[in-house]
Amino acid sequence: MCRTVDLQQAVLARNDDSAQELRTSLAARGTIAVNLLSSPGSGKTELLERELGLARERGVPVAALTADLATENDALRLGRSGVPVKQVLTDGLCHLEAVMLRGHLDGWLPEATRLLFVENVGNLVCPASYDLGESLRVALASVTEGEDKPLKYPTAFGLAHLVLVTKTDLAQAVGFDEAAFLANVRRVNPGVEVVLTSARTGQGVGTLLERALAVLAGGPVHRPVMGRPAGHSHQVPLLDHS
């Protein structure tokens, strides 16, 4: 058991080093990454498509990288926004890692890009432990998934800088208890902002883009109480806009 734990810590430590290098490299070119984590079927692809479309309309240079075990369905959907999109097939791996992400960005990410949205593999377990060099980590949950999601996946929600609730147009139909969900989020991540969204009605659409632009401009980022496990760090450098 000790060797298993030690090996996992070593793997995460190496990933954190790679993530910090990537974060620094992106910052040097004036780019930040936004890491989106959620369960499969949460609606993050539809919401992200709307956010990318808004960014394009506003002239914000954005790109998106989406990861899945199979198919290019999400890339095809996101591509409808008209921004650069790349599909990554993980060949069975349940999460992205910093080295893997950097390899896919090299030679692809347009130089003018200021916001890079990374749609992680649909999974709230494995991706939660891996820093991708992001400056903004976003956890999403749909109203159909239950109010106890943050308690079941405390690492994913506890390390988030922002939490988005999706599919709120279905809230009444499924009996979603908003107060209970918010209370559960506060238990694992006190002070984090929670935004209610619906890609279909437009509720909250554009908030993700606004929050990402605020971070790009050097604005403050929520610091989760949970922090990183001992020996790891998740620092967000401010970009030099001088």
Secondary structure, DSSP 4 states (H G I P E B T S, - for coil): -HHHHHHHHHHHHHHHHHHHHHHHHHHHTT-EEEEEE--TTSSHHHHHHHHHHHHHHTT--EEEEEEESS-SHHHHHHHTTSS-EEEEE-TT-SS--HHHHHHHHTTTS-TT--EEEEE--S-SSGGGG---S-SEEEEEEEGGG-TTHHHHSHHHHHT-SEEEEE-GGGHHHHT--HHHHHHHHHHHSTT-EEEE--TTT-TTTTHHHHHHHHHHTT------SS-PPTT-----PPP---
